Every structure is written in C-alpha cells, then in structure tokens.
Amino acid sequence: MNFPIFLTGLTMGLSLIVAIGAQNAFVLRQGLKGEHVLTVCLACALSDAVLIAVGVTGFGRIMAVVPWLDPVMRYGGAAFLFWYGAKSLRSAFRSAGALGAAEQGGAGGLSRALMTCLALTWLNPHVYLDTVVLLGTISTRFPGAEPAFALGAVSGSFLFFFTLGYGAVWLRPLFANPRAWRMLEAVITLIMWAIALKLLIGG
C-alpha cells in the first residue's frame, strides 16, 4: 500500500468531516447521553465508507445521469432537518433539560436512533458533495493508487466518529448542568436549521 497517499486520504477525509454539522451534532448528543454510541458511530462511518467507495470507483457523475435526485434530496433533507431542529428546540425549553434527567427518562430506542442517524447522513446532499464528488475527484490525482486514498479517507471517518462519540464522555460533567444541556439543544437547533436553509437556497 502507498502510505503517503493513504495519509493524504486520511487528511482529506478528516478535513471534510471535522466541521460541526447535523450528523456530527447527533453523534455528539448520543455520546453525551451514552445511548447506542457504537451503533451510531458505525452507521456514520460505514455510510461514509460506502459513499467514498462510490466516488473513488468513478460514480461521481451519478447526479448528472439522474438529475431528479438533487431536488428530492435537497427538499427532503431540508424538511427533515427543520423537523429535527424543532424537536431539539422543544427539548431546550423543557424543564428537565439536564443530561442526568435525560438519562433517567430512559434511553431512546435503538431503531429510532439508527433511523435518525441514517436520515441525517443520507438525506443531506452535502454529504454526497464531500464524499462522492470531492473525494472522488481528488482520488483521480493518484492513478493506480485510488484504493490507498480511499482507505485513508475511510479510516479518517472511522477515527473521527468514534473519537467524537466516545470522547464525549469527557464532557459529561459539564452537561450535567441543565443550562449547559439546554444550550447544546439550542445550538443543535441552529445547526439543523442553518443547514436546512442552505439546502433550500442551494448553498
């Protein structure tokens, strides 16, 4: 394996997903609550792996071949993000807003957490831009070594999501404070709605 190209893929993969977004905010929230962290991290990382493989193997032109997919993902994703943002805003105004109170209320269902995670991933056109289009295009700079680049990018996704999900435990004392937890929910609301607006205006 070409290790320098692997490192390039790793660096590029990390640089594209490290910014806080809808998917990352959800992983952080699950990590803070300690709910289905392994499943959520695996779902995000494996989804990225599939999309990176699609981009690197030359299917980055799928949007041009099937143009109706863009508006479907754009408006469907925006609707879902608006709904999820409203849900977080409602949670921010509830009196039992601390992490401890959320845990005492019972963990959310595994299937519900998984479906939310997958929706935040697959209904966001920006995910396709980062993984399929950008990483797919960059991989063409390394003819014959695309697998090493793809493996590096996939490794970056696994590293990031598992670090975010399991590293959130260090922030748990902070979010035991009801005010801090409500602020997190409010920030998640703003993130979701900002991304939804960007989708609607084509940003």
TACORGI-V198488 format. One record per residue. N is the residue number from 1. RES is the residue in three letters. PHI is phi in degrees with one decimal (* if undefined). PSI is psi in whole degrees, -180 to 180 (999 if undefined). Layout:
# TACORGI-V198488
n=(N N)
res=(RES RES)
phi=(PHI PHI)
psi=(PSI PSI)
This chain:
# TACORGI-V198488
n=(1 2 3 4 5 6 7 8 9 10 11 12 13 14 15 16 17 18 19 20 21 22 23 24 25 26 27 28 29 30 31 32 33 34 35 36 37 38 39 40 41 42 43 44 45 46 47 48 49 50 51 52 53 54 55 56 57 58 59 60 61 62 63 64 65 66 67 68 69 70 71 72 73 74 75 76 77 78 79 80 81 82 83 84 85 86 87 88 89 90 91 92 93 94 95 96 97 98 99 100 101 102 103 104 105 106 107 108 109 110 111 112 113 114 115 116 117 118 119 120 121 122 123 124 125 126 127 128 129 130 131 132 133 134 135 136 137 138 139 140 141 142 143 144 145 146 147 148 149 150 151 152 153 154 155 156 157 158 159 160 161 162 163 164 165 166 167 168 169 170 171 172 173 174 175 176 177 178 179 180 181 182 183 184 185 186 187 188 189 190 191 192 193 194 195 196 197 198 199 200 201 202 203)
res=(MET ASN PHE PRO ILE PHE LEU THR GLY LEU THR MET GLY LEU SER LEU ILE VAL ALA ILE GLY ALA GLN ASN ALA PHE VAL LEU ARG GLN GLY LEU LYS GLY GLU HIS VAL LEU THR VAL CYS LEU ALA CYS ALA LEU SER ASP ALA VAL LEU ILE ALA VAL GLY VAL THR GLY PHE GLY ARG ILE MET ALA VAL VAL PRO TRP LEU ASP PRO VAL MET ARG TYR GLY GLY ALA ALA PHE LEU PHE TRP TYR GLY ALA LYS SER LEU ARG SER ALA PHE ARG SER ALA GLY ALA LEU GLY ALA ALA GLU GLN GLY GLY ALA GLY GLY LEU SER ARG ALA LEU MET THR CYS LEU ALA LEU THR TRP LEU ASN PRO HIS VAL TYR LEU ASP THR VAL VAL LEU LEU GLY THR ILE SER THR ARG PHE PRO GLY ALA GLU PRO ALA PHE ALA LEU GLY ALA VAL SER GLY SER PHE LEU PHE PHE PHE THR LEU GLY TYR GLY ALA VAL TRP LEU ARG PRO LEU PHE ALA ASN PRO ARG ALA TRP ARG MET LEU GLU ALA VAL ILE THR LEU ILE MET TRP ALA ILE ALA LEU LYS LEU LEU ILE GLY GLY)
phi=(* -80.7 -66.7 -58.9 -72.3 -57.8 -64.3 -63.1 -62.4 -60.7 -64.2 -65.6 -62.0 -64.3 -65.1 -84.2 -108.5 -72.2 -66.1 -65.0 -141.4 -59.8 -63.1 -66.8 -63.4 -67.6 -61.9 -60.3 -62.7 -64.8 -64.8 -65.4 -84.3 68.7 -109.8 51.6 -64.0 -60.7 -63.4 -65.1 -63.1 -62.9 -60.6 -66.2 -67.3 -68.1 -62.3 -60.0 -61.0 -62.5 -67.8 -64.3 -61.2 -61.5 -66.3 -70.3 -84.3 98.1 -103.5 -66.1 -91.9 -62.3 -66.7 -74.2 -76.0 -122.0 -64.3 -70.8 -67.6 -62.6 -64.5 -62.5 -67.7 -63.9 -76.5 -64.8 -65.3 -63.1 -61.6 -65.6 -67.1 -63.3 -64.2 -67.0 -62.8 -63.3 -63.5 -67.6 -64.7 -60.9 -65.3 -65.1 -93.8 -73.1 -67.3 -86.2 -98.4 -80.4 -58.9 -60.5 -66.8 -64.7 -68.7 -67.3 -75.2 100.6 -73.1 -69.0 -65.2 -62.8 -63.3 -65.7 -63.2 -66.6 -65.7 -63.6 -60.7 -66.1 -65.2 -62.6 -85.0 -84.9 -94.6 -104.3 -58.3 -64.4 -63.7 -67.8 -62.3 -69.4 -86.6 -72.4 -78.7 -67.2 -66.3 -62.0 -67.7 -62.0 -62.3 -69.3 -76.0 -125.3 -57.8 89.2 -118.6 -57.2 -59.4 -65.3 -63.4 -63.0 -62.9 -64.5 -64.9 -64.3 -60.6 -62.4 -64.6 -61.3 -61.3 -67.0 -65.9 -72.9 -66.9 -66.4 -65.8 -87.0 -74.9 -60.7 -58.9 -70.9 -96.8 -59.2 -59.0 -64.2 -85.7 -72.8 -79.0 -54.3 -65.0 -64.5 -65.8 -65.4 -64.2 -60.8 -61.8 -66.5 -64.4 -61.1 -58.7 -62.9 -62.9 -60.8 -70.3 -64.9 -67.2 -61.3 -64.2 -62.5 -64.7 -67.4 -90.5 79.0 -79.9)
psi=(141 101 -41 -39 -35 -45 -36 -45 -41 -46 -45 -41 -46 -41 -29 -25 -8 -25 141 127 -172 -47 -46 -38 -38 -43 -43 -44 -44 -38 -40 -37 -15 33 116 41 -45 -46 -45 -45 -43 -43 -44 -48 -42 -36 -45 -41 -44 -46 -38 -42 -41 -45 -45 -31 8 17 22 -12 10 -33 -31 -32 -37 77 -24 -12 -32 -55 -33 -49 -37 -53 -35 -43 -41 -43 -43 -41 -37 -42 -45 -37 -42 -37 -43 -37 -41 -41 -35 -28 -5 149 -37 69 0 160 -44 -41 -37 -38 -39 -24 -4 144 147 157 149 -46 -38 -45 -41 -43 -39 -44 -47 -37 -44 -27 -55 -16 4 107 -26 -29 -41 -37 -45 -47 -57 -52 -59 -53 -36 -42 -44 -36 -24 -12 -9 66 130 -17 19 -39 -38 -41 -45 -42 -39 -44 -41 -42 -37 -40 -47 -44 -46 -52 -39 -33 -42 -47 -48 -23 -18 -21 -28 -17 -1 -41 -37 -44 6 -16 123 -38 -42 -40 -40 -37 -40 -46 -39 -41 -42 -40 -48 -40 -49 -46 -35 -42 -39 -43 -39 -37 -43 -37 0 24 999)
